[in-house]
Amino acid sequence: MVESKIQISIFDDRIEVVSPGMLYGGMDIATMKTGRSKCRNQTIADMFQYMHIVEAWGTGIPRIIKSCKQYGLQEPVFEEFGDGIKATVYRLQATKTSDKRQEQAASDKSNRQAEKTILLKIKK
């Protein structure tokens, strides 16, 4: 048996969650986004419901999409690939911060160039 792990990657502009295993039982991304779910392991599902860990089946993805919209974020992107699925949630603040960093870097570079020019004129 090959060991697989969920991977979470945090970038300036997004968060990516990669989960091993394909969608189950003929499910596709469009159907998953509507809230329809299929249970892969009924014993674990029953145990989670018994322990009140799950409030309702199939509500997670629609709640994530709704929350993103409420916070003014782009709708998450869900992709199937080879042997897994990836969910990408884009960050609003990161885009603004990244733009500000780029503007600041350009300004700093311009200021350094101006300082070099002034120093060269003084030396002459």
N, C-alpha and C positions, 0 to 999 in steps of 0.2 A: 504494500500500500504506500502510495506517494503522499508525503506530508504536504499540506497546503495551508497557507495562512492568509488572512485578510490583511491588506496593506493600505495604510492611510498616509497620503503624501500631502503636505501643506506647502503651498507656494504663495507668493505675494498676491496673486490674482485669483487663486482658486484652491479648492480642496478636492482631492481625488481619493475615492475609495474603490479599491480593486478587490473583488471577491472571487475566489476560485469556484468553478462549477457554473454550468450554463443554467438558463432559466428552465424550470422543470415542467414536465407534462404538457408540452406543446404551447406553453405560455410565450407570448412575445412582449416586447417593450410597450407597444401601444396599449395592449390589454392590461399589463401590469400598472400602467399609469392611471387607469380607471379605478383601480382598487381591487380588482379581481386577483385572488391568490390561489395557489395550489399547494397543498401540504406535501413536503418531501418525506417527513418522518412523523407519522401520526402519534407515536409514543411521546416524542419530545414536545409536539404541539399540545397534546393533552396535559402533559406535566406543566408547561408554561401557563396554560389556561387555569389549571387547578391552583397554581401558586399566584395567580393574578398578576403575572408578569406581562401578559398580553391583554389589552383592553378589548380589541376586536381584530379579527383577521382581515388583512388587506388594506388597512388604513394608513400604514406607514408612508408609502410612496406618495399618495395624494396629499397627506399632511405636509410632507417635505416640500412639494410643489407649491402648496397653498402658502406655507410660511415664507418661501422665497418671494412670492408675489407680494405678500404683505410687507416685506422689508425692502421692496423695490429692486430685488435681485433678478437677474436673468433666470429663466426656468432651467433647472438642472438638466444636464445631458446624460443620458443613459446609453451605454454602448455594450454590445456583446462582442467578444473577440475570442478567438481560439478556444480556450478552456475556461473562460470566466466572463465576468461582467464588471463594467466600470461605471461609477456614478461620479459626475463632476459638478460641484456646486461652486459657482463663481461668486467672488467677494466684491462688493461695491466699494468699500473703503480702500481696498488694495489698488484699484484702478486710479482713484484720486491720488492716493499716496505715491503711486508709481509715477504718475504724471508730474506731481510736485517734485519728486526726486530728480526726474529728467530735466525739468526746468531749472532746478537748483544747480545741477551738475553743469548745464550749459552756461548758466550765469557765473558759476565759479571759474569755469574755463575762460570765459570772456574777461573776467576780472584779472586772472593770472596773466593773460596775454597783454592786457592794458598795463599791468605792473611791469612786465618785461620791457614793453615799449618805452615806458617812462624811464626805467633804469638805463636803458640803452642811450636815450637822449641825454640823460644826466652825465653818463660816462664820456660822451663825445664832447 
